[in-house]
């Protein structure tokens, strides 16, 4: 927590630098070249994790990779570090509420009286009443013990009222701190502004701290005042009872307390590993299309496996510490009773009465030991959980990550680089994907650019089919636009052509060969390039971003790059960035500028089939027209999922998807052949955007 804080609930929580809380949330699905090279998300590192292309200047701060934060210099000192950070803040918080604590203590004194009267009343009822032949006296003492039970109920009523005055300010202070940390993180590092850990702190972790703190206060207070009442009662009955009961009780309690710090350290490490695993899996999920397109499933799994292994190891350590805690709990909870029973002959010989022994046993079995068991259970679960959660609201030390896990992850990343054959220059950041040799795909001469024969596809065995018996032939050099309502299957069609999905029935061909690469296939498929809505722009130079889809980016002539820049209208953007050799920071570009760079890269790509899945959705109508005309003029075939009706007007043919029906024709023909296309044309306004009917 910030050094300027006065307490957890201060309205001015200081600057509150961000906690470590996991990796940055992905910025969106990366652009993908079908069955091509690995892809980064714009400014967020490699989506496939497996691709490992995020050696950029933000990777080690957790922007792209899930680095495991470490709070202190070594594993053995992490638990102590948490105590050092949380302890001062906790003391300031409690010192700022003396009145609430005093009210809580006063109500709890009634619970001490209840405990005292319970055992003392039983002892006196036996010795002075029933065993002495005075039944009325015995009943009177038991009635007095019953009055003590009423006092205990009254005490609980007051305790819960005071507890709310202590717990709710803690939650409010943590909420303020979580918001401040999230805002500071967003200002300091915009790339992590969407970090999901801020939401977790604001909701789940603050409520976890509130509930854990409330339970811990209740059980600790109950044990303390119950112990005072029980020990005072045994001392009043006969001080020698304390000599028998206290040593095993303290021994078990000390053994249990000794497990708290190491167990908290392991829980903290497990929570860090869990957040890192969640961040890594989130990156993979966001870039799943890229991972499949690159054939990088093995690399993706290899980057997750060290975290899973670490989580398994930490779970085992937690289980072992839990076993030690159970032994300590058994010692503290059962040994005092066994000691009292074993010492009974000796105590009777010293003149201790049967009623005194019964009273002592009542204190142990009905009051002290249940309170102790509850306290130990609370400290072992809620206590360590509260410590770990509160520590996450403290100002973090420099994140380094638990050494064993970091070493495994770093070794895997180095192995990934070796597999790619992309040596890393010392001190250099990621300059984008390394060149990979093109793998020639078997193609038939004079074959259609793309062909679908009786294709069925559904997202699940019982799901309604997205495509049903679709037949389509796209001729070489043709410009095809695909239109239809949202969710009708346009992106599914491009994914089938890109080889990202396989049909449930039928055949999908590209250049006369199967669209989906076989198991033996590897490397980029030079037959097609897919550009989705989320443009693929990585940290590197402008030229690297423009030529990365070429088999040998370094061999692309400068005049070809200049022609593509001019054709796509990128001249002004290029001048603003500083020329083709200037570095690109994707976070400083608008989504439209990212799309223009990705479209220019597609223009330079030698792939004969370009698939644009609403890849111009962030461009204005004029820029979209310029881009589509430039891409249509390059050698090859262009398939465009239309974002505006003007895209359909410019196309040679238009494919209308209407549920499981499909109609293909020219823009002039379709209004008479397709009611849906007639409606869609009527829904588009003069600016080319869809308007509600």
C-alpha positions in Angstrom: 0.0 0.0 0.0 1.1 3.5 -0.6 3.3 5.1 2.0 1.0 8.1 2.1 -2.0 6.1 3.2 -3.3 6.5 6.7 -5.4 3.4 6.7 -7.1 0.9 4.5 -10.2 3.1 4.4 -8.6 6.4 3.9 -10.3 8.5 1.4 -6.9 9.5 0.1 -5.2 6.2 -0.6 -2.1 7.7 -2.1 -0.9 7.0 -5.5 -1.4 3.3 -5.2 0.8 1.9 -7.9 -0.7 -1.1 -9.6 -0.5 -4.5 -8.2 0.9 -7.4 -10.2 -2.3 -9.3 -10.7 -1.6 -11.2 -13.9 -0.9 -10.4 -17.5 -2.6 -7.8 -19.6 -5.9 -8.7 -21.3 -5.6 -9.3 -25.0 -6.4 -6.4 -27.2 -8.3 -8.5 -29.7 -8.0 -11.2 -32.3 -4.9 -10.8 -34.4 -4.9 -10.7 -38.1 -4.0 -14.1 -39.5 -2.6 -15.4 -42.7 -4.3 -18.8 -43.2 -2.0 -21.6 -42.4 0.7 -19.0 -42.4 3.3 -17.7 -40.0 2.7 -16.9 -36.3 0.9 -13.7 -35.5 1.1 -11.0 -32.8 -1.7 -9.0 -31.5 -1.3 -5.3 -32.0 0.8 -4.2 -29.2 -0.1 -7.1 -27.0 2.4 -9.7 -27.9 1.9 -13.0 -29.5 -1.7 -14.2 -29.4 -0.7 -17.8 -29.7 1.7 -17.6 -26.8 3.1 -20.5 -28.8 4.2 -18.2 -31.5 6.5 -16.4 -29.1 6.8 -13.4 -31.3 6.5 -10.9 -28.5 10.1 -10.1 -27.7 9.1 -6.4 -27.8 10.0 -3.9 -25.3 6.9 -4.5 -23.2 7.0 -8.3 -22.9 9.0 -8.6 -19.7 6.6 -6.2 -17.9 3.7 -8.6 -18.5 2.2 -6.9 -21.5 2.2 -9.9 -23.7 3.5 -12.8 -21.7 2.2 -14.0 -18.4 5.1 -13.3 -16.1 4.7 -14.6 -12.6 5.2 -11.7 -10.1 7.3 -12.3 -7.1 7.0 -10.2 -4.0 10.4 -10.7 -2.3 13.9 -11.9 -2.9 13.4 -15.6 -2.3 10.7 -18.2 -1.8 11.4 -18.6 1.9 11.0 -14.9 2.5 7.8 -14.3 0.6 5.6 -15.1 3.5 7.6 -12.8 5.8 7.4 -10.1 3.1 3.6 -10.3 3.1 3.6 -9.9 6.9 5.9 -6.8 6.6 3.7 -5.2 4.0 0.3 -6.0 5.4 1.1 -5.7 9.1 1.7 -1.9 9.3 -1.4 -1.2 7.3 -3.5 -3.5 9.4 -2.2 -1.9 12.6 -3.0 1.6 11.3 -6.5 0.5 10.3 -7.2 -1.0 13.8 -5.6 2.0 15.7 -8.0 4.3 13.8 -11.0 2.6 15.2 -10.6 2.4 19.0 -14.3 3.1 19.8 -15.4 0.2 17.5 -12.9 -2.1 19.1 -13.9 -1.1 22.6 -17.6 -1.8 21.9 -16.6 -5.1 20.4 -14.6 -6.0 23.5 -17.3 -5.0 25.9 -19.9 -7.1 24.2 -17.4 -10.0 24.1 -16.9 -9.8 27.9 -20.4 -11.1 28.2 -19.2 -14.2 26.3 -16.4 -14.6 28.8 -19.0 -14.5 31.6 -21.1 -17.1 29.7 -18.1 -19.4 29.5 -17.1 -18.9 33.1 -20.6 -19.6 34.5 -20.9 -22.7 32.3 -18.1 -24.7 33.8 -18.2 -23.2 37.2 -21.9 -23.8 37.6 -21.5 -27.5 36.7 -18.7 -27.9 39.3 -20.6 -26.3 42.0 -23.8 -28.1 41.1 -22.0 -31.4 41.6 -19.9 -30.6 44.7 -22.3 -28.3 46.6 -25.5 -29.8 45.3 -26.1 -33.2 43.9 -23.1 -35.1 45.5 -23.8 -33.4 48.8 -27.5 -34.4 48.7 -28.8 -30.9 48.1 -30.7 -31.2 44.9 -32.2 -27.7 45.0 -28.7 -26.2 45.3 -27.5 -28.2 42.3 -30.5 -27.1 40.2 -29.9 -23.5 41.2 -26.3 -23.6 40.0 -27.4 -25.2 36.8 -30.0 -22.4 36.4 -27.1 -19.9 36.9 -25.2 -21.7 34.1 -28.3 -21.3 31.9 -28.4 -17.6 32.6 -24.8 -17.5 31.3 -26.1 -19.0 28.0 -28.6 -16.1 27.7 -25.7 -13.7 28.2 -23.9 -15.4 25.4 -26.8 -14.9 23.0 -27.1 -11.2 24.0 -23.3 -10.9 23.5 -23.5 -12.2 19.9 -26.2 -9.7 19.1 -24.0 -6.8 20.1 -20.9 -8.3 18.5 -22.5 -8.5 15.0 -23.5 -4.8 15.3 -20.0 -3.7 16.1 -18.5 -6.1 13.5 -20.3 -4.3 10.7 -18.7 -1.0 11.8 -15.3 -2.7 11.5 -15.7 -4.8 8.3 -17.6 -2.5 5.9 -15.0 0.4 6.1 -12.4 -2.2 5.2 -14.3 -3.2 2.1 -14.9 0.4 1.1 -11.2 1.3 1.5 -10.2 -1.7 -0.7 -12.6 -0.7 -3.4 -11.2 2.8 -3.5 -7.7 1.4 -3.6 -8.6 -1.0 -6.4 -10.0 1.8 -8.5 -7.0 4.0 -7.9 -4.6 1.3 -8.8 -6.5 0.5 -12.0 -6.5 4.2 -13.0 -2.8 4.6 -12.2 -2.0 1.5 -14.2 -4.1 2.8 -17.2 -2.3 6.1 -17.1 1.2 4.7 -16.6 0.8 1.8 -19.2 -2.1 2.2 -21.6 -1.4 -1.3 -23.0 -2.5 -2.8 -19.6 -5.6 -0.6 -19.3 -7.8 -3.6 -20.1 -6.1 -5.8 -17.5 -8.8 -8.2 -16.1 -7.1 -8.3 -12.8 -8.5 -4.9 -11.9 -12.0 -6.3 -12.2 -11.0 -9.2 -10.1 -9.7 -6.9 -7.4 -12.7 -4.7 -7.5 -15.2 -7.5 -7.1 -14.0 -10.9 -6.1 -11.0 -10.0 -4.1 -12.6 -7.2 -2.1 -15.5 -9.4 -1.2 -13.1 -12.2 -0.3 -11.2 -9.8 2.0 -14.4 -8.6 3.6 -15.8 -12.1 4.3 -12.4 -13.4 5.4 -11.9 -10.5 7.7 -15.3 -10.8 9.3 -14.9 -14.5 9.9 -11.5 -14.0 11.3 -12.5 -11.2 13.7 -15.5 -13.3 14.9 -13.5 -16.5 15.6 -10.4 -14.7 17.0 -12.6 -12.6 19.4 -14.6 -15.7 20.4 -11.5 -17.7 21.1 -9.8 -14.9 23.1 -12.7 -14.2 25.4 -13.8 -17.8 25.6 -10.2 -18.7 26.7 -10.2 -15.9 29.3 -13.5 -17.2 30.7 -12.4 -20.9 30.6 -8.9 -20.3 32.1 -10.3 -18.0 34.8 -12.9 -20.6 35.6 -10.3 -23.4 36.0 -8.2 -21.1 38.1 -11.2 -20.4 40.3 -11.9 -24.1 40.7 -8.3 -25.2 41.3 -5.1 -23.5 39.9 -3.5 -26.9 39.5 -5.8 -27.6 36.6 -3.9 -25.0 34.6 -0.7 -26.9 35.1 -2.2 -30.0 33.5 -4.2 -28.4 30.6 -2.1 -25.4 29.5 1.2 -27.0 28.2 -0.4 -29.3 25.6 -2.7 -26.6 24.6 0.1 -24.1 24.0 2.2 -26.7 22.3 -0.5 -27.5 19.7 -1.2 -23.8 19.2 2.4 -23.0 18.6 2.8 -25.8 16.1 -0.3 -24.5 14.2 0.9 -20.9 14.2 4.3 -22.1 12.8 2.5 -23.3 9.7 0.8 -20.1 8.9 3.6 -18.1 7.3 5.0 -20.9 5.0 1.4 -21.9 4.1 0.6 -18.3 3.2 3.7 -18.1 1.0 2.7 -21.2 -0.9 -0.8 -19.9 -1.3 0.5 -16.6 -2.6 2.8 -18.4 -5.1 -0.2 -20.6 -6.1 -2.3 -17.5 -6.7 0.4 -15.9 -8.8 0.8 -19.0 -10.9 -3.0 -19.3 -11.3 -3.2 -15.7 -12.6 -0.2 -16.3 -14.9 -1.9 -19.4 -16.2 -5.2 -17.6 -16.7 -3.4 -14.8 -18.6 -1.5 -17.2 -20.8 -4.6 -19.3 -21.6 -6.5 -16.1 -22.3 -3.9 -15.0 -24.9 -4.1 -18.4 -26.5 -7.9 -18.3 -26.6 -7.8 -14.8 -28.2 -5.3 -16.0 -30.8 -6.7 -19.4 -31.4 -7.3 -18.7 -35.1 -3.7 -17.7 -35.4 -2.4 -20.8 -33.6 -4.4 -23.1 -35.9 -3.4 -21.1 -39.0 0.2 -21.4 -38.1 0.1 -25.0 -37.1 1.6 -23.9 -33.8 -0.5 -26.0 -31.5 2.5 -27.9 -30.1 4.4 -24.7 -29.3 1.3 -23.2 -27.7 0.9 -26.3 -25.4 4.6 -26.2 -24.6 4.3 -22.6 -23.3 1.4 -23.5 -21.0 2.7 -26.8 -19.7 5.4 -25.3 -17.3 2.6 -23.2 -15.6 0.4 -26.3 -15.2 3.3 -28.3 -13.8 4.0 -25.5 -11.3 0.4 -25.3 -10.3 0.4 -29.1 -9.7 3.6 -28.8 -7.6 2.2 -26.0 -5.5 -1.0 -27.9 -4.9 1.0 -30.8 -3.5 2.9 -28.4 -1.2 -0.3 -26.9 0.0 -1.6 -30.4 0.8 1.5 -31.3 2.8 1.3 -28.2 4.9 -2.4 -28.9 5.4 -1.4 -32.3 6.8 1.0 -30.6 9.2 -1.7 -28.2 10.2 -4.1 -31.0 10.9 -1.6 -32.7 13.2 -1.1 -29.5 15.1 -4.9 -29.0 15.3 -5.3 -32.5 16.7 -2.6 -31.9 19.3 -4.2 -28.7 20.5 -7.7 -30.0 20.4 -7.3 -33.5 21.9 -4.1 -33.5 24.0 -5.5 -31.2 26.8 -8.5 -33.6 27.3 -6.2 -36.6 27.3 -3.8 -34.9 29.7 -6.7 -34.1 32.1 -8.0 -37.7 32.0 -4.5 -39.1 32.5 -3.8 -36.8 35.4 -7.2 -37.6 37.1 -5.7 -40.1 39.7 -3.0 -37.6 40.6 -5.5 -34.8 40.9 -7.9 -36.8 43.1 -5.0 -37.7 45.3 -4.2 -34.0 45.7 -7.8 -33.3 46.9 -9.3 -32.2 43.7 -13.1 -32.9 43.8 -15.1 -34.8 41.2 -17.1 -31.6 40.6 -14.0 -29.7 39.8 -12.8 -32.3 37.3 -16.3 -32.2 35.7 -16.2 -28.4 35.5 -12.7 -28.5 34.0 -13.8 -31.1 31.4 -16.8 -28.9 30.6 -14.5 -25.9 30.0 -12.4 -28.0 27.6 -15.0 -29.9 25.7 -17.9 -27.4 25.5 -16.0 -24.1 25.3 -12.3 -23.9 24.9 -11.6 -26.7 22.4 -14.5 -25.9 20.0 -13.4 -22.2 20.0 -9.8 -23.3 19.4 -10.8 -25.6 16.5 -12.8 -22.8 14.9 -9.9 -20.4 15.3 -7.4 -22.7 13.8 -9.7 -23.5 10.9 -10.3 -19.8 10.3 -6.6 -18.9 10.5 -5.7 -21.8 8.2 -8.1 -20.8 5.5 -9.6 -17.3 6.0 -6.5 -16.0 7.7 -4.0 -17.0 5.0 -6.4 -16.1 2.3 -7.0 -12.6 3.8 -3.2 -12.1 4.1 -2.7 -13.0 0.4 -5.5 -10.9 -0.8 -4.6 -7.8 1.2 -1.0 -8.2 0.0 -2.3 -7.8 -3.6 -3.5 -4.3 -2.7 0.0 -3.3 -1.5 2.5 -1.6 -3.7 4.3 -4.4 -5.5 8.0 -5.0 -5.5 9.6 -5.4 -8.9 8.1 -8.5 -10.5 10.5 -11.3 -11.2 8.4 -14.4 -10.9 8.9 -17.5 -8.8 12.3 -18.8 -9.9 11.4 -22.4 -10.8 8.5 -21.4 -13.0 10.4 -18.4 -14.6 13.2 -20.7 -15.4 11.0 -23.2 -17.1 9.1 -20.6 -19.0 12.3 -18.8 -20.1 13.8 -22.1 -21.2 10.7 -22.9 -23.2 10.7 -19.5 -24.8 14.4 -19.9 -25.8 13.5 -23.4 -27.2 10.7 -21.7 -29.2 13.1 -19.3 -30.7 15.5 -22.1 -31.7 12.6 -24.1 -33.3 11.8 -21.1 -35.4 15.4 -20.6 -36.4 15.1 -17.0 -35.6 18.2 -15.9 -33.6 17.6 -13.0 -31.2 19.9 -10.0 -31.6 21.3 -8.9 -28.2 19.2 -6.1 -26.8 16.9 -6.1 -29.7 13.1 -6.2 -29.5 10.8 -8.2 -31.7 11.0 -7.0 -35.2 8.1 -9.1 -36.3 7.9 -12.6 -37.7 11.0 -14.0 -39.1 11.1 -15.1 -42.8 9.9 -18.6 -43.3 10.2 -20.5 -46.5 7.0 -20.9 -48.5 5.7 -24.4 -48.8 4.4 -25.0 -52.3 0.9 -26.3 -52.4 -0.1 -28.6 -55.2 -2.2 -26.7 -57.7 -3.9 -27.8 -60.9 -3.4 -25.7 -64.0 -6.5 -23.8 -65.0 -8.2 -24.7 -61.8 -10.7 -22.3 -60.1 -9.2 -20.0 -57.6 -11.6 -21.5 -55.0 -14.4 -24.0 -55.1 -17.0 -25.4 -52.7 -18.9 -28.5 -53.7 -21.9 -29.5 -51.6 -20.4 -28.0 -48.4 -22.3 -28.4 -45.1 -21.0 -26.9 -41.9 -22.4 -26.6 -38.3 -20.7 -25.6 -35.0 -21.6 -28.8 -33.3 -23.3 -32.2 -34.1 -26.8 -30.9 -33.1 -26.4 -27.3 -34.1 -28.3 -25.7 -36.9 -26.2 -25.7 -40.0 -24.5 -22.5 -41.0 -23.9 -23.6 -44.5 -26.1 -26.3 -46.2 -25.1 -27.9 -49.5 -23.3 -24.8 -50.7 -21.9 -24.9 -54.2 -19.6 -22.0 -55.3 -16.9 -21.5 -57.9 -14.6 -18.5 -57.8 -12.7 -17.9 -61.0 -9.1 -16.8 -61.1 -8.8 -13.0 -61.1 -12.5 -12.6 -60.0 -13.6 -10.0 -57.4 -16.4 -11.6 -55.2 -18.3 -9.8 -52.5 -20.1 -11.8 -49.8 -23.2 -10.2 -48.1 -25.8 -11.3 -45.6 -27.1 -10.5 -42.1 -24.8 -10.6 -39.1 -24.1 -14.2 -38.0 -25.3 -15.8 -41.2 -22.0 -17.5 -41.9 -19.9 -15.0 -43.9 -16.8 -15.4 -41.6 -17.4 -19.2 -41.6 -17.1 -19.2 -45.3 -13.8 -17.3 -45.3 -12.5 -19.6 -42.5 -13.4 -22.6 -44.7 -11.6 -21.1 -47.7 -8.6 -20.2 -45.4 -8.4 -23.8 -44.2 -9.0 -22.8 -40.6 -12.2 -24.9 -40.5 -13.0 -28.2 -42.3 -16.5 -28.9 -43.8 -18.8 -31.5 -42.2 -19.6 -32.7 -45.7 -18.5 -31.7 -49.1 -15.2 -30.4 -50.5 -13.4 -27.1 -50.3 -10.7 -26.5 -52.9 -8.2 -23.7 -53.3 -6.3 -23.7 -56.7 -7.6 -27.2 -57.2 -6.2 -28.6 -54.0 -7.8 -29.2 -50.6 -8.1 -26.0 -48.7 -7.3 -27.5 -45.3 -3.7 -28.6 -45.1 -3.1 -32.3 -44.3 -1.2 -33.6 -41.3 2.1 -33.6 -43.2 1.7 -30.0 -44.3 3.8 -27.3 -42.6 4.8 -23.7 -43.0 2.8 -20.9 -44.6 0.4 -21.8 -47.4 1.3 -19.5 -50.3 -2.1 -19.9 -52.0 -4.1 -17.5 -49.8 -4.0 -14.7 -47.2 -6.7 -14.0 -44.8 -7.3 -10.5 -43.2 -9.9 -10.4 -40.4 -11.3 -7.4 -38.7 -8.5 -7.1 -36.2 -5.6 -5.9 -38.2 -2.3 -7.6 -37.6 0.4 -5.0 -36.8 3.4 -5.8 -34.7 6.2 -3.9 -33.0 8.9 -3.5 -35.7 9.6 -1.2 -38.6 7.1 0.0 -41.1 8.8 -2.0 -43.8 8.7 -5.2 -41.7 5.0 -4.7 -41.2 4.4 -4.3 -44.9 6.6 -7.2 -46.2 6.1 -9.9 -43.6 3.6 -11.8 -45.8 6.3 -12.2 -48.5 8.4 -15.4 -48.6 11.6 -13.3 -48.4 10.8 -9.9 -46.9 14.3 -8.6 -47.2 14.3 -9.2 -51.0 11.2 -7.1 -51.7 12.3 -4.1 -53.8 11.8 -0.6 -52.4 9.8 0.5 -55.4 7.3 -2.3 -54.9 6.8 -1.1 -51.3 6.4 2.5 -52.5 3.8 1.4 -55.1 1.8 -0.4 -52.5 2.0 2.6 -50.1 0.7 4.9 -52.9 -2.0 2.5 -54.1 -3.4 2.1 -50.5 -3.1 5.8 -49.7 -0.5 5.3 -47.0 1.8 8.1 -48.0 0.7 10.6 -45.4 0.8 7.9 -42.6 4.2 6.8 -43.7 5.6 10.4 -43.5 4.1 10.9 -40.1 5.7 7.7 -38.8 9.1 8.7 -40.2 9.5 6.6 -43.4 9.7 2.9 -44.2 12.5 2.2 -41.7 10.8 4.0 -38.8 9.6 1.9 -35.8 5.9 1.2 -35.4 4.2 1.2 -32.0 0.8 -0.4 -32.6 -0.6 1.2 -29.5 -0.2 4.7 -31.1 -2.1 3.8 -34.3 -5.8 4.0 -34.7 -7.7 0.9 -35.8 -8.1 2.3 -39.3 -4.4 3.0 -39.6 -3.7 -0.6 -38.5 -6.1 -1.9 -41.1 -4.4 0.2 -43.8 -1.0 -1.2 -42.9 -2.4 -4.8 -43.0 -4.1 -4.1 -46.3 -0.8 -2.9 -47.8 0.9 -6.0 -46.5 -1.8 -8.1 -48.3 -1.2 -6.0 -51.5 2.5 -7.0 -51.4 1.7 -10.7 -50.6 2.3 -13.0 -53.6 -0.8 -15.1 -52.5 -3.1 -15.5 -55.5 -6.2 -15.5 -53.2 -7.0 -12.7 -50.8 -9.7 -13.1 -48.2 -10.9 -9.9 -46.5 -13.3 -10.7 -43.6 -14.6 -7.1 -43.0 -10.9 -6.0 -43.0 -11.9 -2.5 -44.0 -14.6 -2.0 -41.3 -12.6 0.8 -39.6 -12.0 2.8 -42.8 -14.3 5.5 -44.2 -16.1 4.8 -47.5 -13.5 6.6 -49.6 -10.5 4.8 -48.1 -12.4 1.5 -48.3 -13.1 2.0 -52.0 -9.4 2.9 -52.7 -8.2 -0.1 -50.9 -10.6 -2.6 -52.5 -9.8 -1.2 -56.0 -6.1 -1.5 -55.4 -6.4 -5.1 -54.1 -8.7 -6.0 -57.0 -6.2 -4.6 -59.5 -3.3 -6.7 -58.2 -2.8 -10.2 -59.9 -5.0 -12.7 -58.2 -8.5 -13.2 -56.8 -10.2 -11.1 -54.2 -13.0 -12.3 -51.9 -14.5 -9.5 -49.7 -17.0 -9.9 -46.8 -18.8 -6.6 -47.5 -19.1 -4.0 -44.8 -20.9 -1.5 -47.1 -23.2 -2.1 -50.1 -20.6 -0.2 -52.2 -18.3 -3.2 -51.8 -20.9 -5.3 -53.5 -21.4 -2.7 -56.3 -17.7 -2.8 -57.1 -17.5 -6.6 -57.2 -17.7 -8.7 -60.3 -20.2 -11.0 -58.5 -22.0 -11.0 -55.2 -22.7 -14.0 -53.0 -25.8 -13.6 -50.8 -26.1 -15.8 -47.8 -29.6 -16.2 -46.6 -29.8 -18.8 -43.9 -28.9 -22.1 -45.5 -29.8 -20.6 -49.0 -27.2 -18.9 -51.2 -27.7 -16.9 -54.4 -24.8 -15.7 -56.5 -24.9 -13.1 -59.3 -24.1 -9.5 -60.2 -25.2 -6.5 -58.4 -27.6 -5.7 -61.2 -29.2 -9.2 -61.3 -29.6 -9.9 -57.6 -32.4 -7.5 -56.6 -34.7 -9.6 -58.9 -33.4 -12.9 -57.7 -32.9 -12.4 -54.0 -35.5 -10.8 -51.7 -32.9 -10.5 -49.0 -30.4 -8.7 -51.2 -33.2 -6.4 -52.3 -33.9 -5.7 -48.6 -30.2 -5.2 -47.8 -29.8 -2.7 -50.7 -32.8 -0.8 -49.3 -31.3 -0.8 -45.8 -28.0 0.8 -46.8 -28.1 4.6 -46.7 -26.4 7.0 -49.0 -23.1 6.8 -47.0 -22.9 3.0 -47.4 -23.9 2.0 -43.9 -26.7 -0.3 -42.8 -29.7 1.5 -41.3 -32.5 -0.1 -39.4 -35.7 -0.9 -41.3 
